[in-house]
């Protein structure tokens, strides 16, 4: 079980990345258009920053429920925490499901600077936007203001258990064995997790966490039950687009024996990104093994013009299950290129059945538990022969 201090480190400390402007040598007209676009974006960002003033002490007092941490414009990690800021300066950060001992300290507002525990946030690094509390700017943590809504937890569990509920955005199926499937109604993509009903004061939260294999994994977004009867449920939470009060309708009872399965490959983590979890298989520690695999299993296809790069990318989850394969070819001019299937089929087979079966790829250290990883292998070819494996 992770301690709350680990959660603090993961959410408060971020690696800063910098964007470098580049000029691609296009015509003056295109460059001017790009320049105007940059000016417009800069103006809008400046206007946004002016609106995002540091909140006052009075605005911060209260309990805040975690929504997510924003790592990319379209990549969010659920934040299953609460932040309680008392009028007397007491500070508490804990897990909504009480799965870890809360951190208790103090907080204060000094001018435009906000101090939470021992971390000082400069002006505008803590802001209120659209009713949401945002802490940080590059990778902000987002909280919503909590309002207590008394709900009976036992009745909530009985109403949800063994039934399927659907909103305009989500279909959630609550299985009696503790599993739950969450389906996006637009994409029809379904993932499998575990569910529980937890009390938070007089209120009730629906907590969904883990994956199809393990109920002790990380979390999905929290839902606070606002109202529930025999045929309809209202819940407050993040629906994938915004924080809202979502109305769910009872669709059907789940028949005995129905099995809960994801629609396709599912990472173990609910906070997984191929970009953030990418790992090169051609690093020095694995390069020799990979060269041996190519030597032993790849049969060169001697053909003039079959030269360039082939990149194979796929995902391994914590159980060793393999995600969709992405195979991309590029000519010697680095433009997209289709290679002979006799070449691509061999490289795909080697990556899938030889590289992807290595359990050490899913561990940073031998003692670490297995985790999800996105693997990338890039081969350089000359006339059908593999001449190099790029990092």
C-alpha positions in Angstrom: 0.0 0.0 0.0 1.4 3.3 -1.0 1.8 5.9 1.8 0.3 9.3 1.4 3.8 10.8 1.3 4.4 8.9 -2.0 1.3 10.3 -3.4 2.5 13.8 -2.5 5.8 13.3 -4.3 4.0 11.9 -7.4 1.6 14.8 -7.6 3.6 17.8 -6.3 7.0 17.2 -8.1 7.0 17.3 -11.9 9.7 17.3 -14.6 9.6 20.5 -16.6 9.8 20.2 -20.3 10.5 23.1 -22.7 9.1 23.8 -26.2 11.7 25.1 -28.7 10.5 27.2 -31.7 11.8 25.9 -35.0 11.8 27.3 -38.5 11.2 24.7 -41.3 12.2 26.9 -44.3 8.8 27.2 -45.9 7.6 30.2 -47.8 7.3 33.7 -46.2 3.5 33.5 -46.5 3.3 30.3 -44.4 5.8 31.7 -41.9 3.7 34.9 -41.4 0.6 32.8 -40.9 2.4 30.7 -38.3 3.7 33.9 -36.6 0.2 35.3 -36.5 -1.1 32.1 -35.0 1.6 32.3 -32.3 0.6 35.9 -31.5 -3.1 34.9 -31.2 -2.3 31.9 -28.9 0.0 34.1 -26.8 -2.7 36.7 -26.4 -5.3 34.1 -25.4 -2.9 32.6 -22.8 -2.1 36.0 -21.4 -5.8 36.8 -21.0 -6.3 33.4 -19.3 -3.5 34.1 -16.9 -4.9 37.5 -16.0 -8.2 35.8 -15.2 -6.6 33.1 -13.1 -5.8 35.3 -10.1 -4.6 33.7 -6.9 -7.6 32.9 -4.7 -8.1 34.6 -1.4 -7.8 32.7 1.9 -11.6 32.8 2.3 -12.1 31.2 -1.2 -9.7 28.4 -0.3 -11.2 27.4 3.1 -13.2 24.2 2.9 -12.8 20.7 1.5 -11.7 20.0 -2.0 -12.1 16.7 -3.8 -9.4 15.6 -6.3 -10.4 15.4 -10.0 -7.2 14.7 -11.8 -3.6 15.7 -12.5 -3.2 17.1 -16.0 -0.1 15.6 -17.7 -1.0 16.5 -21.2 -3.8 18.4 -22.9 -5.7 15.1 -23.4 -4.0 12.9 -20.7 -5.3 13.0 -17.2 -4.4 10.9 -14.1 -7.3 10.5 -11.7 -6.7 12.2 -8.3 -8.5 10.2 -5.6 -7.6 12.6 -2.8 -9.3 15.2 -0.7 -7.7 18.5 0.5 -9.1 20.1 3.6 -8.2 23.6 4.5 -9.5 24.7 7.9 -10.1 28.4 8.9 -7.6 27.9 11.8 -4.8 27.0 9.4 -5.0 23.3 9.8 -4.3 21.3 6.6 -5.2 17.7 5.7 -4.5 15.7 2.6 -5.9 12.2 2.5 -7.5 9.5 0.3 -11.2 9.6 -0.1 -11.5 5.9 0.5 -9.2 6.1 3.6 -6.7 3.7 2.1 -3.8 5.7 3.5 -3.1 7.7 6.6 -3.8 11.3 5.9 -1.1 13.9 6.0 -1.8 16.6 8.6 0.0 20.0 8.6 -0.7 23.7 8.2 -1.4 26.1 5.4 -1.4 29.8 4.9 -1.9 32.6 2.4 0.8 35.3 2.4 0.0 38.0 -0.1 -0.2 36.2 -3.5 1.7 33.2 -2.3 0.0 30.1 -1.0 1.7 27.6 1.3 0.4 24.1 1.5 2.3 22.1 4.1 5.9 23.0 3.3 5.4 23.7 -0.4 5.2 27.4 -1.4 3.3 28.3 -4.5 4.2 31.6 -6.2 1.4 33.9 -7.5 -1.0 32.4 -9.9 0.3 28.8 -9.3 -2.8 28.3 -7.2 -5.9 29.5 -9.0 -9.6 29.1 -9.3 -10.9 28.5 -12.8 -14.5 27.7 -13.6 -15.1 26.7 -10.0 -12.1 24.3 -10.0 -9.0 24.7 -7.9 -5.8 24.3 -9.9 -2.5 23.8 -8.2 0.5 24.3 -10.5 0.5 25.3 -14.1 2.5 22.9 -16.3 1.1 19.8 -14.7 -1.7 21.1 -12.5 -3.6 19.1 -9.9 -7.3 19.9 -10.2 -9.8 19.8 -7.3 -13.5 20.6 -7.1 -15.2 22.2 -4.1 -16.9 19.6 -2.0 -20.5 19.9 -0.7 -21.8 17.3 1.7 -24.9 15.4 0.4 -26.2 12.9 2.9 -26.8 9.5 1.3 -27.3 6.1 2.7 -24.4 3.9 1.8 -26.1 0.5 2.4 -29.0 1.5 0.1 -26.6 2.8 -2.5 -24.8 -0.5 -2.6 -28.0 -2.5 -2.9 -29.3 -0.3 -5.7 -26.1 -0.6 -7.7 -25.1 -4.2 -7.1 -25.9 -6.5 -10.0 -27.2 -3.7 -12.3 -26.3 -1.7 -15.4 -26.6 2.1 -15.3 -26.2 4.4 -18.3 -25.8 8.1 -18.9 -25.2 10.0 -22.2 -21.5 9.4 -21.8 -20.9 6.2 -19.8 -22.4 2.8 -19.2 -21.3 1.3 -15.9 -22.1 -2.4 -15.0 -21.8 -3.3 -11.4 -21.2 -7.1 -10.9 -21.9 -8.9 -7.7 -18.4 -10.3 -7.5 -17.0 -6.8 -7.1 -16.0 -6.2 -10.7 -17.3 -3.3 -12.7 -17.1 -2.5 -16.4 -16.9 1.1 -17.6 -17.9 1.7 -21.2 -17.6 4.9 -23.3 -21.0 5.2 -25.0 -19.4 6.9 -28.0 -16.4 4.7 -28.7 -17.9 1.5 -27.2 -14.6 0.9 -25.5 -15.1 -1.1 -22.3 -12.6 -1.5 -19.4 -12.8 -3.7 -16.3 -12.1 -2.8 -12.7 -13.4 -3.3 -9.2 -15.9 -1.1 -7.4 -16.9 -0.2 -3.8 -19.1 2.3 -2.1 -17.3 4.4 0.6 -18.5 6.9 3.1 -17.0 10.4 3.3 -18.6 12.0 6.3 -22.3 11.8 5.6 -21.7 11.6 1.9 -21.1 8.5 -0.3 -18.6 8.1 -3.1 -18.4 5.4 -5.8 -14.7 4.3 -6.0 -13.5 2.4 -9.0 -10.0 1.2 -9.1 -7.7 -1.6 -10.3 -8.0 -3.5 -13.5 -9.3 -6.8 -14.8 -6.7 -8.7 -12.8 -6.1 -6.8 -9.6 -8.4 -4.7 -7.4 -5.5 -3.0 -5.6 -4.3 -0.9 -8.6 -4.7 2.8 -9.2 -8.0 4.7 -9.4 -10.5 5.8 -12.0 -12.2 9.3 -11.4 -14.3 9.5 -8.3 -18.1 9.8 -8.4 -20.0 11.4 -5.5 -23.6 10.1 -5.3 -26.0 13.0 -5.2 -29.3 11.3 -5.6 -30.4 7.7 -6.1 -33.7 5.9 -6.5 -34.9 2.6 -8.0 -34.5 3.8 -11.6 -32.2 6.8 -11.7 -28.9 8.0 -10.1 -27.2 11.3 -10.1 -23.5 11.5 -9.5 -21.0 14.3 -9.5 -17.6 13.7 -11.1 -15.4 13.8 -14.2 -17.2 12.2 -17.2 -14.1 12.4 -19.5 -14.9 15.9 -20.7 -15.9 18.0 -17.7 -16.8 17.9 -14.0 -20.6 17.6 -14.0 -23.6 16.1 -12.4 -24.2 13.1 -14.6 -27.7 11.4 -14.7 -27.6 7.6 -15.0 -30.6 5.5 -15.9 -31.2 1.9 -14.8 -30.8 -0.2 -18.0 -31.1 -3.8 -16.8 -30.2 -6.4 -14.2 -27.1 -8.4 -14.8 -28.0 -12.1 -15.2 -26.2 -14.8 -13.2 -23.2 -16.1 -15.0 -22.5 -13.1 -17.1 -18.8 -12.5 -17.4 -17.1 -9.1 -17.1 -14.5 -8.6 -19.9 -12.9 -5.6 -21.6 -13.6 -5.1 -25.2 -10.0 -5.2 -26.2 -6.5 -4.8 -24.8 -6.4 -3.0 -21.4 -3.3 -1.7 -19.6 -3.2 -2.5 -15.9 -2.8 1.1 -15.0 -5.6 3.6 -15.2 -3.0 6.3 -15.8 -1.1 4.9 -18.7 0.3 6.8 -21.7 2.5 5.3 -24.4 4.5 8.6 -24.4 5.2 8.7 -20.7 5.8 4.9 -20.3 7.8 4.4 -23.5 11.0 2.2 -23.3 13.5 1.5 -26.0 14.3 -2.2 -26.4 17.6 -1.4 -28.1 19.2 0.2 -25.1 22.7 -1.2 -24.2 21.3 -3.7 -21.6 19.1 -5.4 -24.2 20.9 -4.6 -27.4 23.1 -7.8 -27.5 20.0 -10.0 -26.9 18.1 -8.2 -29.7 21.0 -8.6 -32.1 21.1 -12.3 -31.3 17.4 -12.6 -32.0 17.8 -10.9 -35.4 20.8 -13.2 -36.2 19.0 -16.4 -35.3 15.4 -15.7 -36.6 15.5 -13.1 -39.4 15.9 -14.4 -42.9 17.1 -11.5 -45.1 15.0 -10.7 -48.2 17.6 -9.6 -50.7 15.8 -7.0 -52.7 17.1 -3.7 -54.1 15.2 -0.7 -52.7 14.1 -2.4 -49.4 16.1 0.2 -47.5 15.2 2.6 -44.7 13.7 2.3 -41.2 11.0 0.1 -39.7 9.7 1.0 -36.3 7.7 -1.5 -34.2 5.8 -0.2 -31.2 3.5 -2.1 -28.9 2.4 -2.3 -25.3 2.9 -4.9 -22.6 0.7 -4.7 -19.5 1.7 -5.9 -16.0 0.4 -9.4 -16.8 2.5 -9.7 -20.0 -0.6 -9.2 -22.3 0.3 -7.5 -25.6 -1.4 -4.4 -26.9 -2.0 -3.4 -30.5 1.1 -3.4 -32.7 2.0 -0.3 -34.6 4.5 -0.9 -37.5 5.7 2.1 -39.4 8.1 2.2 -42.4 10.2 5.1 -43.6 12.5 5.3 -46.7 16.0 6.6 -46.7 14.6 10.0 -47.2 12.6 9.5 -44.0 9.3 9.7 -45.8 6.6 7.0 -45.1 7.2 3.8 -47.0 5.6 0.4 -47.4 8.1 -2.5 -47.1 7.8 -6.0 -48.5 5.5 -8.1 -46.2 8.1 -10.8 -46.1 10.3 -8.3 -44.1 7.6 -6.7 -41.9 6.0 -10.0 -41.0 9.3 -11.4 -39.8 10.1 -8.3 -37.7 6.6 -8.2 -36.3 6.9 -11.9 -35.3 10.3 -11.4 -33.7 9.0 -8.5 -31.6 5.7 -10.3 -30.7 6.9 -13.8 -30.0 10.6 -13.2 -28.9 11.0 -9.7 -27.5 7.5 -9.3 -26.0 7.8 -12.5 -24.0 10.7 -11.2 -21.9 9.3 -10.5 -18.4 12.3 -8.3 -17.4 11.0 -5.6 -19.8 8.1 -4.9 -17.4 10.4 -4.3 -14.4 12.7 -1.3 -13.8 14.6 -3.3 -11.2 14.5 -7.1 -10.6 12.7 -6.5 -7.3 10.1 -4.2 -8.7 6.6 -5.5 -9.4 5.7 -5.8 -13.1 4.2 -2.7 -14.7 2.8 -1.5 -18.1 5.4 -0.4 -20.6 5.3 0.8 -24.2 8.1 -0.8 -26.2 9.8 0.7 -29.3 12.2 -1.1 -31.6 13.6 0.6 -34.7 15.4 -1.4 -37.4 17.6 0.0 -40.1 17.6 -1.9 -43.4 19.6 -1.9 -46.6 18.2 -3.9 -49.5 16.3 -6.2 -47.2 19.1 -6.8 -44.7 18.9 -5.5 -41.1 22.1 -3.4 -40.7 21.4 -1.7 -37.4 19.1 -1.5 -34.4 18.6 2.1 -33.4 18.1 3.4 -29.8 
